[in-house]
């Protein structure tokens, strides 16, 4: 079972901005046979002081870690992906629809597990 955060403004689609600019992170618990919505958390980390602000990455990491998130899913990540990929498996989706992406993730759980096990040396998918 994995706790996954989706970057969204409306709960149905990914945002077309960097993941950390989403209004919300919708959290799901997924495994091979189910995807259950847990809750929506507001992204209250504030605006970046500068592009790729390390404080923004830290704020988002702390917000999601406290919820037990292991996987972040978005359509786009910014340069801070290099800071957060050591804490989460970061997955970029081509599809803008979260429901379709849940199905894709369920099919890729083995790949996600291998990347998670790489620890701080992990890449993004």
PARO-796290 format. One record per atom (N, C-alpha, C): x, y, z; residue in one letter; atom name. Coordinates in nm, 3 decimals. Each point is the difference from the previous one (the first is absolute). Layout:
BEGIN
+---------+---------+---------+---------+-------+
!    east !   north !      up ! residuo ! atomo !
+---------+---------+---------+---------+-------+
!       X !       Y !       Z !       A !    CA !
...
+---------+---------+---------+---------+-------+
END
This chain:
BEGIN
+---------+---------+---------+---------+-------+
!    east !   north !      up ! residuo ! atomo !
+---------+---------+---------+---------+-------+
!   0.083 !  -0.117 !   0.000 !       X !     N !
!  -0.083 !   0.117 !   0.000 !       X !    CA !
!   0.088 !   0.124 !   0.000 !       X !     C !
!  -0.039 !   0.098 !  -0.079 !       X !     N !
!   0.076 !   0.124 !  -0.016 !       X !    CA !
!  -0.090 !   0.120 !   0.027 !       X !     C !
!   0.057 !   0.102 !   0.062 !       X !     N !
!  -0.071 !   0.127 !   0.016 !       X !    CA !
!   0.054 !   0.092 !  -0.110 !       X !     C !
!  -0.092 !   0.048 !  -0.084 !       X !     N !
!   0.036 !   0.076 !  -0.119 !       X !    CA !
!  -0.065 !   0.139 !   0.006 !       X !     C !
!   0.077 !   0.103 !  -0.035 !       X !     N !
!  -0.051 !   0.138 !  -0.005 !       X !    CA !
!  -0.007 !   0.045 !  -0.145 !       X !     C !
!  -0.116 !   0.054 !  -0.039 !       X !     N !
!  -0.021 !   0.053 !  -0.133 !       X !    CA !
!  -0.012 !   0.152 !   0.009 !       X !     C !
!   0.073 !   0.070 !  -0.084 !       X !     N !
!  -0.003 !   0.148 !  -0.004 !       X !    CA !
!  -0.119 !   0.045 !  -0.083 !       X !     C !
!  -0.094 !   0.071 !   0.065 !       X !     N !
!  -0.124 !   0.035 !  -0.069 !       X !    CA !
!  -0.058 !   0.131 !   0.053 !       X !     C !
!  -0.081 !   0.062 !  -0.082 !       X !     N !
!  -0.079 !   0.115 !   0.045 !       X !    CA !
!  -0.147 !  -0.039 !   0.014 !       X !     C !
!  -0.042 !  -0.104 !  -0.076 !       X !     N !
!  -0.143 !  -0.034 !  -0.005 !       X !    CA !
!  -0.033 !  -0.143 !   0.042 !       X !     C !
!   0.100 !  -0.082 !   0.032 !       X !     N !
!  -0.025 !  -0.137 !   0.042 !       X !    CA !
!  -0.022 !  -0.098 !  -0.113 !       X !     C !
!  -0.006 !   0.050 !  -0.123 !       X !     N !
!  -0.022 !  -0.088 !  -0.116 !       X !    CA !
!   0.116 !  -0.001 !  -0.096 !       X !     C !
!   0.072 !   0.111 !  -0.006 !       X !     N !
!   0.109 !   0.015 !  -0.096 !       X !    CA !
!   0.127 !   0.049 !   0.069 !       X !     C !
!   0.112 !  -0.034 !  -0.062 !       X !     N !
!   0.127 !   0.057 !   0.045 !       X !    CA !
!   0.005 !   0.147 !  -0.044 !       X !     C !
!   0.076 !   0.078 !   0.072 !       X !     N !
!   0.019 !   0.138 !  -0.042 !       X !    CA !
!   0.100 !   0.003 !  -0.115 !       X !     C !
!  -0.002 !   0.105 !  -0.078 !       X !     N !
!   0.095 !   0.017 !  -0.110 !       X !    CA !
!   0.120 !   0.084 !   0.043 !       X !     C !
!   0.013 !   0.020 !   0.130 !       X !     N !
!   0.114 !   0.072 !   0.056 !       X !    CA !
!   0.087 !  -0.101 !   0.074 !       X !     C !
!   0.107 !   0.047 !   0.060 !       X !     N !
!   0.084 !  -0.090 !   0.079 !       X !    CA !
!  -0.081 !  -0.059 !   0.115 !       X !     C !
!   0.032 !  -0.121 !   0.037 !       X !     N !
!  -0.070 !  -0.073 !   0.104 !       X !    CA !
!  -0.019 !   0.081 !   0.128 !       X !     C !
!   0.102 !   0.068 !   0.044 !       X !     N !
!  -0.003 !   0.076 !   0.125 !       X !    CA !
!  -0.088 !   0.123 !  -0.004 !       X !     C !
!  -0.052 !   0.035 !  -0.119 !       X !     N !
!  -0.088 !   0.116 !  -0.012 !       X !    CA !
!  -0.148 !  -0.037 !   0.009 !       X !     C !
!  -0.029 !  -0.128 !   0.021 !       X !     N !
!  -0.140 !  -0.044 !   0.010 !       X !    CA !
!  -0.066 !   0.059 !   0.124 !       X !     C !
!  -0.132 !   0.022 !  -0.009 !       X !     N !
!  -0.075 !   0.045 !   0.117 !       X !    CA !
!  -0.012 !  -0.112 !   0.102 !       X !     C !
!  -0.009 !  -0.125 !  -0.052 !       X !     N !
!  -0.023 !  -0.114 !   0.088 !       X !    CA !
!   0.087 !  -0.118 !  -0.040 !       X !     C !
!   0.015 !  -0.090 !   0.095 !       X !     N !
!   0.054 !  -0.132 !  -0.025 !       X !    CA !
!  -0.108 !  -0.098 !   0.042 !       X !     C !
!  -0.052 !  -0.077 !  -0.096 !       X !     N !
!  -0.098 !  -0.103 !   0.031 !       X !    CA !
!   0.075 !  -0.128 !   0.030 !       X !     C !
!  -0.029 !  -0.059 !   0.115 !       X !     N !
!   0.070 !  -0.119 !   0.046 !       X !    CA !
!  -0.085 !  -0.124 !  -0.022 !       X !     C !
!   0.064 !  -0.102 !  -0.054 !       X !     N !
!  -0.064 !  -0.129 !  -0.024 !       X !    CA !
!   0.088 !  -0.110 !   0.059 !       X !     C !
!  -0.067 !  -0.106 !   0.039 !       X !     N !
!   0.069 !  -0.121 !   0.041 !       X !    CA !
!  -0.022 !  -0.099 !  -0.114 !       X !     C !
!   0.109 !  -0.047 !  -0.060 !       X !     N !
!  -0.016 !  -0.090 !  -0.115 !       X !    CA !
!   0.076 !  -0.130 !   0.021 !       X !     C !
!  -0.056 !  -0.104 !  -0.059 !       X !     N !
!   0.068 !  -0.127 !  -0.015 !       X !    CA !
!  -0.044 !  -0.055 !  -0.134 !       X !     C !
!   0.035 !  -0.123 !  -0.031 !       X !     N !
!  -0.029 !  -0.054 !  -0.133 !       X !    CA !
!  -0.150 !  -0.012 !  -0.028 !       X !     C !
!  -0.081 !  -0.012 !   0.104 !       X !     N !
!  -0.143 !  -0.024 !  -0.024 !       X !    CA !
!  -0.092 !   0.116 !   0.039 !       X !     C !
!   0.053 !   0.103 !   0.066 !       X !     N !
!  -0.088 !   0.110 !   0.039 !       X !    CA !
!   0.074 !   0.133 !   0.009 !       X !     C !
!  -0.077 !   0.106 !  -0.012 !       X !     N !
!   0.049 !   0.136 !   0.017 !       X !    CA !
!  -0.107 !   0.073 !   0.081 !       X !     C !
!   0.035 !   0.036 !   0.122 !       X !     N !
!  -0.096 !   0.060 !   0.092 !       X !    CA !
!   0.042 !   0.143 !   0.033 !       X !     C !
!  -0.091 !   0.094 !  -0.024 !       X !     N !
!   0.025 !   0.139 !   0.036 !       X !    CA !
!   0.007 !   0.010 !   0.152 !       X !     C !
!   0.107 !   0.064 !   0.050 !       X !     N !
!   0.016 !   0.019 !   0.143 !       X !    CA !
!  -0.049 !   0.138 !   0.040 !       X !     C !
!   0.062 !   0.102 !  -0.059 !       X !     N !
!  -0.039 !   0.136 !   0.032 !       X !    CA !
!   0.071 !   0.099 !  -0.090 !       X !     C !
!  -0.046 !   0.123 !   0.007 !       X !     N !
!   0.061 !   0.112 !  -0.073 !       X !    CA !
!   0.069 !   0.087 !   0.104 !       X !     C !
!   0.125 !   0.035 !  -0.029 !       X !     N !
!   0.069 !   0.095 !   0.088 !       X !    CA !
!   0.034 !   0.125 !  -0.081 !       X !     C !
!  -0.016 !   0.112 !   0.065 !       X !     N !
!   0.029 !   0.127 !  -0.065 !       X !    CA !
!   0.150 !   0.023 !  -0.004 !       X !     C !
!   0.047 !   0.047 !  -0.112 !       X !     N !
!   0.141 !   0.036 !  -0.014 !       X !    CA !
!   0.017 !   0.139 !   0.061 !       X !     C !
!   0.040 !   0.003 !   0.125 !       X !     N !
!   0.013 !   0.127 !   0.072 !       X !    CA !
!   0.146 !   0.042 !   0.013 !       X !     C !
!   0.083 !  -0.045 !  -0.093 !       X !     N !
!   0.143 !   0.030 !   0.008 !       X !    CA !
!   0.035 !   0.139 !  -0.049 !       X !     C !
!  -0.094 !   0.070 !  -0.061 !       X !     N !
!   0.024 !   0.137 !  -0.042 !       X !    CA !
!   0.073 !   0.011 !  -0.133 !       X !     C !
!   0.024 !   0.122 !  -0.039 !       X !     N !
!   0.068 !   0.029 !  -0.127 !       X !    CA !
!   0.150 !  -0.014 !   0.014 !       X !     C !
!   0.063 !  -0.033 !  -0.110 !       X !     N !
!   0.147 !  -0.007 !  -0.002 !       X !    CA !
!   0.058 !   0.140 !   0.009 !       X !     C !
!   0.107 !   0.013 !   0.075 !       X !     N !
!   0.072 !   0.127 !   0.004 !       X !    CA !
!   0.082 !   0.018 !  -0.128 !       X !     C !
!   0.046 !  -0.113 !  -0.055 !       X !     N !
!   0.077 !  -0.002 !  -0.124 !       X !    CA !
!  -0.031 !  -0.132 !  -0.070 !       X !     C !
!   0.028 !  -0.007 !  -0.130 !       X !     N !
!  -0.024 !  -0.123 !  -0.076 !       X !    CA !
!   0.084 !  -0.113 !   0.060 !       X !     C !
!  -0.061 !  -0.118 !   0.015 !       X !     N !
!   0.066 !  -0.118 !   0.059 !       X !    CA !
!   0.042 !   0.026 !   0.145 !       X !     C !
!  -0.083 !   0.073 !   0.072 !       X !     N !
!   0.027 !   0.035 !   0.139 !       X !    CA !
!   0.010 !  -0.126 !   0.086 !       X !     C !
!   0.114 !  -0.023 !   0.065 !       X !     N !
!   0.014 !  -0.120 !   0.083 !       X !    CA !
!  -0.096 !  -0.002 !   0.119 !       X !     C !
!  -0.043 !   0.116 !   0.046 !       X !     N !
!  -0.096 !   0.004 !   0.111 !       X !    CA !
!  -0.138 !  -0.050 !  -0.044 !       X !     C !
!  -0.034 !   0.022 !  -0.125 !       X !     N !
!  -0.126 !  -0.052 !  -0.055 !       X !    CA !
!   0.006 !  -0.153 !  -0.003 !       X !     C !
!   0.111 !  -0.055 !  -0.047 !       X !     N !
!   0.016 !  -0.146 !  -0.004 !       X !    CA !
!  -0.007 !  -0.058 !   0.141 !       X !     C !
!   0.063 !   0.066 !   0.093 !       X !     N !
!   0.000 !  -0.047 !   0.139 !       X !    CA !
!  -0.142 !   0.003 !   0.057 !       X !     C !
!  -0.072 !   0.108 !  -0.025 !       X !     N !
!  -0.137 !   0.012 !   0.051 !       X !    CA !
!  -0.092 !  -0.108 !  -0.055 !       X !     C !
!   0.009 !  -0.026 !  -0.129 !       X !     N !
!  -0.084 !  -0.102 !  -0.061 !       X !    CA !
!   0.040 !  -0.138 !   0.050 !       X !     C !
!   0.129 !  -0.025 !   0.011 !       X !     N !
!   0.048 !  -0.129 !   0.052 !       X !    CA !
!  -0.053 !  -0.025 !   0.140 !       X !     C !
!   0.008 !   0.100 !   0.086 !       X !     N !
!  -0.047 !  -0.015 !   0.137 !       X !    CA !
!  -0.151 !  -0.021 !   0.005 !       X !     C !
!  -0.073 !   0.075 !  -0.081 !       X !     N !
!  -0.145 !  -0.012 !  -0.006 !       X !    CA !
!  -0.043 !  -0.142 !  -0.039 !       X !     C !
!   0.064 !  -0.054 !  -0.103 !       X !     N !
!  -0.039 !  -0.132 !  -0.051 !       X !    CA !
!   0.055 !  -0.114 !   0.085 !       X !     C !
!   0.120 !   0.015 !   0.052 !       X !     N !
!   0.059 !  -0.105 !   0.084 !       X !    CA !
!  -0.084 !  -0.022 !   0.125 !       X !     C !
!  -0.053 !   0.108 !   0.056 !       X !     N !
!  -0.080 !  -0.012 !   0.121 !       X !    CA !
!  -0.130 !  -0.078 !  -0.026 !       X !     C !
!  -0.039 !  -0.008 !  -0.128 !       X !     N !
!  -0.118 !  -0.077 !  -0.040 !       X !    CA !
!   0.037 !  -0.143 !  -0.043 !       X !     C !
!   0.128 !  -0.034 !   0.003 !       X !     N !
!   0.043 !  -0.135 !  -0.038 !       X !    CA !
!   0.015 !  -0.021 !  -0.149 !       X !     C !
!   0.005 !   0.108 !  -0.076 !       X !     N !
!   0.011 !  -0.011 !  -0.146 !       X !    CA !
!   0.136 !  -0.060 !  -0.039 !       X !     C !
!  -0.007 !  -0.092 !  -0.096 !       X !     N !
!   0.121 !  -0.062 !  -0.054 !       X !    CA !
!   0.019 !   0.033 !  -0.148 !       X !     C !
!  -0.109 !   0.031 !  -0.069 !       X !     N !
!   0.003 !   0.022 !  -0.145 !       X !    CA !
!  -0.070 !   0.132 !  -0.031 !       X !     C !
!   0.066 !   0.084 !  -0.080 !       X !     N !
!  -0.060 !   0.124 !  -0.050 !       X !    CA !
!  -0.024 !  -0.015 !  -0.149 !       X !     C !
!  -0.120 !   0.039 !  -0.043 !       X !     N !
!  -0.035 !  -0.014 !  -0.141 !       X !    CA !
!  -0.046 !   0.135 !  -0.053 !       X !     C !
!   0.054 !   0.038 !  -0.115 !       X !     N !
!  -0.033 !   0.129 !  -0.060 !       X !    CA !
!   0.021 !  -0.008 !  -0.150 !       X !     C !
!  -0.053 !   0.098 !  -0.068 !       X !     N !
!   0.025 !   0.013 !  -0.144 !       X !    CA !
!   0.134 !   0.069 !  -0.024 !       X !     C !
!   0.034 !   0.092 !   0.093 !       X !     N !
!   0.128 !   0.073 !  -0.012 !       X !    CA !
!   0.062 !   0.018 !   0.138 !       X !     C !
!   0.130 !  -0.015 !   0.004 !       X !     N !
!   0.078 !   0.033 !   0.119 !       X !    CA !
!   0.096 !   0.111 !  -0.039 !       X !     C !
!   0.036 !   0.082 !   0.094 !       X !     N !
!   0.099 !   0.105 !  -0.025 !       X !    CA !
!   0.138 !  -0.048 !   0.040 !       X !     C !
!   0.097 !   0.090 !   0.003 !       X !     N !
!   0.137 !  -0.036 !   0.035 !       X !    CA !
!   0.013 !  -0.059 !   0.141 !       X !     C !
!  -0.096 !   0.026 !   0.087 !       X !     N !
!   0.006 !  -0.056 !   0.135 !       X !    CA !
!  -0.017 !  -0.151 !   0.002 !       X !     C !
!  -0.030 !  -0.060 !  -0.114 !       X !     N !
!  -0.010 !  -0.146 !  -0.004 !       X !    CA !
!   0.131 !  -0.062 !   0.048 !       X !     C !
!   0.111 !   0.069 !  -0.025 !       X !     N !
!   0.129 !  -0.053 !   0.044 !       X !    CA !
!   0.014 !  -0.001 !   0.152 !       X !     C !
!  -0.079 !   0.082 !   0.069 !       X !     N !
!   0.002 !  -0.001 !   0.147 !       X !    CA !
!  -0.101 !  -0.101 !   0.057 !       X !     C !
!  -0.114 !  -0.015 !  -0.064 !       X !     N !
!  -0.104 !  -0.083 !   0.059 !       X !    CA !
!   0.006 !  -0.148 !  -0.041 !       X !     C !
!   0.069 !  -0.031 !  -0.107 !       X !     N !
!   0.004 !  -0.141 !  -0.044 !       X !    CA !
!   0.074 !  -0.089 !   0.099 !       X !     C !
!   0.078 !   0.058 !   0.090 !       X !     N !
!   0.065 !  -0.082 !   0.102 !       X !    CA !
!  -0.099 !  -0.038 !   0.111 !       X !     C !
!  -0.114 !   0.066 !   0.004 !       X !     N !
!  -0.100 !  -0.026 !   0.105 !       X !    CA !
!  -0.123 !  -0.073 !  -0.053 !       X !     C !
!  -0.026 !   0.011 !  -0.129 !       X !     N !
!  -0.119 !  -0.059 !  -0.063 !       X !    CA !
!   0.040 !  -0.062 !  -0.133 !       X !     C !
!  -0.082 !  -0.093 !  -0.047 !       X !     N !
!   0.010 !  -0.042 !  -0.139 !       X !    CA !
!  -0.085 !   0.101 !  -0.077 !       X !     C !
!   0.062 !   0.073 !  -0.090 !       X !     N !
!  -0.068 !   0.102 !  -0.079 !       X !    CA !
!  -0.037 !  -0.060 !  -0.136 !       X !     C !
!  -0.128 !   0.007 !  -0.032 !       X !     N !
!  -0.050 !  -0.058 !  -0.124 !       X !    CA !
!  -0.064 !   0.110 !  -0.083 !       X !     C !
!   0.048 !   0.016 !  -0.123 !       X !     N !
!  -0.059 !   0.097 !  -0.094 !       X !    CA !
!  -0.097 !  -0.074 !  -0.092 !       X !     C !
!  -0.118 !   0.055 !  -0.012 !       X !     N !
!  -0.104 !  -0.060 !  -0.083 !       X !    CA !
!  -0.026 !   0.086 !  -0.123 !       X !     C !
!  -0.020 !  -0.065 !  -0.113 !       X !     N !
!  -0.038 !   0.071 !  -0.122 !       X !    CA !
!  -0.149 !   0.032 !   0.002 !       X !     C !
!  -0.077 !  -0.090 !   0.057 !       X !     N !
!  -0.145 !   0.016 !   0.008 !       X !    CA !
!  -0.032 !   0.109 !   0.102 !       X !     C !
!  -0.095 !   0.084 !  -0.028 !       X !     N !
!  -0.036 !   0.105 !   0.096 !       X !    CA !
!  -0.109 !  -0.045 !   0.097 !       X !     C !
!  -0.058 !  -0.117 !  -0.022 !       X !     N !
!  -0.111 !  -0.051 !   0.079 !       X !    CA !
!   0.051 !  -0.088 !   0.116 !       X !     C !
!  -0.034 !   0.036 !   0.122 !       X !     N !
!   0.049 !  -0.073 !   0.117 !       X !    CA !
!  -0.057 !  -0.141 !   0.004 !       X !     C !
!  -0.126 !  -0.019 !  -0.034 !       X !     N !
!  -0.059 !  -0.134 !   0.005 !       X !    CA !
!   0.072 !  -0.097 !  -0.092 !       X !     C !
!   0.032 !   0.044 !  -0.121 !       X !     N !
!   0.076 !  -0.085 !  -0.092 !       X !    CA !
!   0.139 !  -0.028 !   0.054 !       X !     C !
!   0.060 !   0.099 !   0.063 !       X !     N !
!   0.134 !  -0.015 !   0.054 !       X !    CA !
!   0.005 !  -0.100 !   0.116 !       X !     C !
!  -0.109 !  -0.007 !   0.077 !       X !     N !
!  -0.006 !  -0.099 !   0.108 !       X !    CA !
!   0.013 !  -0.141 !  -0.058 !       X !     C !
!  -0.069 !  -0.025 !  -0.109 !       X !     N !
!   0.006 !  -0.132 !  -0.064 !       X !    CA !
!   0.141 !  -0.029 !  -0.051 !       X !     C !
!   0.062 !   0.100 !  -0.059 !       X !     N !
!   0.137 !  -0.017 !  -0.049 !       X !    CA !
!   0.095 !  -0.031 !   0.115 !       X !     C !
!  -0.013 !   0.073 !   0.109 !       X !     N !
!   0.085 !  -0.025 !   0.117 !       X !    CA !
!  -0.017 !  -0.141 !   0.053 !       X !     C !
!  -0.122 !  -0.047 !   0.005 !       X !     N !
!  -0.026 !  -0.135 !   0.049 !       X !    CA !
!   0.073 !  -0.105 !  -0.085 !       X !     C !
!   0.015 !   0.027 !  -0.126 !       X !     N !
!   0.070 !  -0.092 !  -0.089 !       X !    CA !
!   0.152 !   0.012 !   0.013 !       X !     C !
!   0.048 !   0.108 !   0.060 !       X !     N !
!   0.144 !   0.027 !   0.008 !       X !    CA !
!   0.055 !  -0.013 !   0.142 !       X !     C !
!  -0.071 !  -0.068 !   0.088 !       X !     N !
!   0.042 !  -0.006 !   0.141 !       X !    CA !
!   0.136 !  -0.066 !   0.019 !       X !     C !
!   0.033 !  -0.097 !  -0.081 !       X !     N !
!   0.132 !  -0.065 !   0.011 !       X !    CA !
!   0.111 !   0.099 !  -0.033 !       X !     C !
!  -0.021 !   0.081 !  -0.102 !       X !     N !
!   0.099 !   0.102 !  -0.038 !       X !    CA !
!   0.013 !   0.104 !   0.111 !       X !     C !
!  -0.113 !   0.041 !   0.057 !       X !     N !
!   0.003 !   0.096 !   0.110 !       X !    CA !
!   0.075 !  -0.058 !   0.119 !       X !     C !
!  -0.025 !  -0.126 !   0.031 !       X !     N !
!   0.068 !  -0.065 !   0.113 !       X !    CA !
!   0.151 !  -0.001 !  -0.021 !       X !     C !
!   0.044 !  -0.034 !  -0.121 !       X !     N !
!   0.145 !  -0.003 !  -0.028 !       X !    CA !
!   0.061 !   0.138 !   0.017 !       X !     C !
!  -0.070 !   0.102 !  -0.046 !       X !     N !
!   0.052 !   0.136 !   0.013 !       X !    CA !
!   0.003 !   0.042 !   0.147 !       X !     C !
!  -0.103 !  -0.034 !   0.075 !       X !     N !
!  -0.006 !   0.031 !   0.144 !       X !    CA !
!   0.120 !  -0.063 !   0.072 !       X !     C !
!   0.031 !  -0.123 !  -0.035 !       X !     N !
!   0.109 !  -0.072 !   0.066 !       X !    CA !
!   0.137 !   0.058 !  -0.033 !       X !     C !
!   0.009 !   0.083 !  -0.103 !       X !     N !
!   0.128 !   0.065 !  -0.034 !       X !    CA !
!   0.035 !   0.109 !   0.102 !       X !     C !
!  -0.094 !   0.034 !   0.088 !       X !     N !
!   0.027 !   0.098 !   0.106 !       X !    CA !
!   0.032 !   0.137 !  -0.057 !       X !     C !
!   0.094 !   0.067 !   0.063 !       X !     N !
!   0.033 !   0.137 !  -0.041 !       X !    CA !
!   0.063 !   0.008 !  -0.138 !       X !     C !
!   0.036 !  -0.113 !  -0.056 !       X !     N !
!   0.060 !  -0.003 !  -0.133 !       X !    CA !
!  -0.106 !  -0.016 !  -0.109 !       X !     C !
!  -0.128 !   0.001 !   0.040 !       X !     N !
!  -0.105 !  -0.027 !  -0.098 !       X !    CA !
!  -0.008 !   0.110 !  -0.106 !       X !     C !
!  -0.055 !  -0.041 !  -0.113 !       X !     N !
!  -0.025 !   0.092 !  -0.110 !       X !    CA !
!  -0.149 !   0.030 !   0.001 !       X !     C !
!  -0.053 !   0.050 !  -0.109 !       X !     N !
!  -0.144 !   0.020 !  -0.010 !       X !    CA !
!  -0.052 !  -0.081 !  -0.118 !       X !     C !
!  -0.127 !  -0.026 !   0.002 !       X !     N !
!  -0.061 !  -0.084 !  -0.104 !       X !    CA !
!  -0.089 !   0.085 !  -0.090 !       X !     C !
+---------+---------+---------+---------+-------+
END
